[in-house]
């Protein structure tokens, strides 16, 4: 019978390295393998409006940040026209109210849960923003025909930001100016 031995020098350095690896393994074993899973339809009270397309809800006693799916609203931080109007519109429809979030357990790069916000009365905040001309259909991340049609109708009606002769999409507004 053949026996294989892994021969290592029994020095203090090797022992310290093995101990370190063991400690790292123990620490990593406590990290969950997947992202937190939320029920398909979760509800919570809206406790904050970050901007037109991002809200905070109170869920299980903690703030949960929601990024509205399918849309992109004008930027507030970089003072894009209609950014404040989009935030006010969102606040008027949902701040302080219990909303439902329809989602697919997906987080964006900022660890916000991506979803559709259903306000009391059953309307979609996401769709209402597009109808009011306060959001673009975010075609980079959404291929929804519904949102595409809503944006086309808002453009045709000349509502919200579509009153402007040359509105700039938020994804272009965020890009640094080339010198």
N, C-alpha and C positions, 0 to 999 in steps of 0.2 A: 504494500500500500504506500502510495506516494503522499508525502505531506509537503505542503507549500508553506513556507514561513515568510512573512513579510518582515524583513530585518531592518530595523531602524536603530540608529544609535540612541542609546538610552541616556540622553543628556538632559539637562534641565531645560534647555531651549525647546526640545521636542515635547517635553511634558507640558510646558507652558503653552505651546501652540495647540496641543490637543485639548487642554482645558479651555482655551479661548474659543476653539471651534465648538466645543460642547456648549459653552455659554451662549454663543451666537445661535446655535441650533435651538436651544431652549427658548431664547427670545423670539426667534422667528416662528416657532411653532404656535405662538399665541396670535399671530396675525391671521385674520380670516382669509381664506383662499379666494373668495368672491366679494364683490361689492355688496353693500347692504341691499337687501331685497325688500321692496315695498309691495303692498297689495296692489293689484292692477288698478283699482280705483281707490285712492285714498282721499280723505277729507281733512280740512283744517281751516282755522280762522286766519285770514290774511292779516298779518301784523306789520308788514312793511312793503313798500313799493320802491324798489331800487331804481328802476327806470321803466320805460314802457313795456319792455319784454322780459322783465325779471321781477319776481315777487318773493316775499318770504311768508311762509305759513307756519302756524304753530301746530306741530305734529308730535304727538306723544310727549308733550312737555318741552320740546326743543324747537328752535327755528330751523326750518327746512327751506333752502333756496330752490326756487323753481324757475327754469328758463323756458319761456313759451316756445313751443314747437312750431315749426313751419314759417316763422316770421322773424323779421329784424326791424326794430324801431330805430328812429333817429337817435343819435348819441346825445346824452346830457352832458357828460364830462367834457366833451370837446365842443360844447355849445352849438350843436347842429340845429338848424331851424326845425321846429316841430318836435324836438326832443322833450321839452317841458310839456307841451300839449299832449304828447303820447303818455307821459307819466301821469298827468292829471286825469286823462281819460281812463287809464287803468285804475287809478285810485277811486274815481267816482263810481266805477262799476263794481269794485270788489273790496276796497279797504274796509276792514272791520267785519267782513262777512264770512260765512262758512262757504268754502268753495270745494268742488271735487276736482281732482287731478287725474286725467287719463294719461297713462304713460306706458312705456315698455321697459322700465328699469334701466334706462340709459342715462349716463352722466356725460356732460360736456367736459372740455379740458379744464374748466374751472370748478369741477365737481358739483355742478348744479344738476338737479334732476330735470330732464327734458320732458315736457308734457303739455297737454291741452288743459286749460283752466276753464271749468264750467261754473259760471256764476249762478246765484239764486235765480230761478226762472228758467234755467236750462240753456241759456245762451253761452256760446264759446267766446271768452275774452279774446282769444287769438284771432278769430274770424271777425269780431267786432272792430278790432284795431285796423285790420286790412280794409274793411268796408268803409270805415271813417276816413281812410286815407292817411292813417298815422303809422302804417307799417308796410314794409315790402314783403312780398312772398320771398322767403330765403331759399332760392333755387339751388344754392350750393349744397344744402342739406335736405331739401324737400322736393319731391317730384309730384306733389299733390296737385291734381287738376282743379280741385275745389278752390284752393288758395290762389292758384293762377287766375282762375275766372273772377274771383273776388277782386284781385288787384286790377285786372283789366277793366272791370265795371267801375271801380273807384277812379281810375285814370280817365275813363270816358266821361264820368260825371264831374270831374274836376274838383273833387272834394279833398280837404286836408292839404297835404303836401303836394298834391297833384295840381293845385292852383298855381304853383310856381312854374316859371318857364323852363327851368333846367334843374329839377331836384337831383341831389347827389345821394346815391345809396349809401347806407351806413358803412358797408364794407369798403367802399372807396373813401369815405370821409375819415375812417380810422387810419388809412395809410399815411405815413409821413410824407410831407411835401418834398418832391425832388428838387434839388438845388442845381 
